[in-house]
Every structure is written in C-alpha cells, then in structure tokens.
Amino acid sequence: GRITVKTDTLDAFAARENLGALDFIKIDVQGAERLVFCGGRSPLERWRPAVYCGITAGAPPVLGETAQG
C-alpha cells in the first residue's frame, strides 16, 4: 500500500507564513536530508538557525536520491 503525505519546502513555508525569524530547526527525515536543505536554502542563509539533524546513510529509493545526491 501507499500513503500520501502532504509536503512543502521550507522556502515556501517561510514565505507563505511571512516568518520574521527562524532560530532552530530539527530535521528527522530518514534519508531525505539533502532535499530539506535544498528546499530551505533561502531561510537557512537568511537567518542561519541552529540545526539539529540526524543523518541517515542512504535515502529510500522512492525519493529518487542517490549517494551522490
């Protein structure tokens, strides 16, 4: 079976919610870390929040990621 999960990028969320600051981000995405950082580039560069991120070796094949990204 499949489960559909609604997702958004950090860039889009920050713009839509008109964030004034971002101090801390916890990332737990089981192998999709690169996707999070790529989709959050603008707020990460702008506010330079503290980031707590567990790194999983290898993304699930469904994400279409490779070891090289």
Phi, psi and omega in degrees: 000165178238150174238129177265130181236127178286132179233166179208160174270156176296323177303310182293318180297313181298319179291313182297319182274358179053049181299139177263342179195160177215113187261328188209140176226132172251126183242123177219088190234016171047055175104354181257024184303317181300321179297321179297312182294323178292324181273004180231020186305313184298306179294326179295318179288322183291311187256346180045058181289159169292140182234127173251115187220119171279136181256127177256131181286103177093128179275151174300140183306331182298337180281345181074017179269155174236173179299330179276347181082000000 
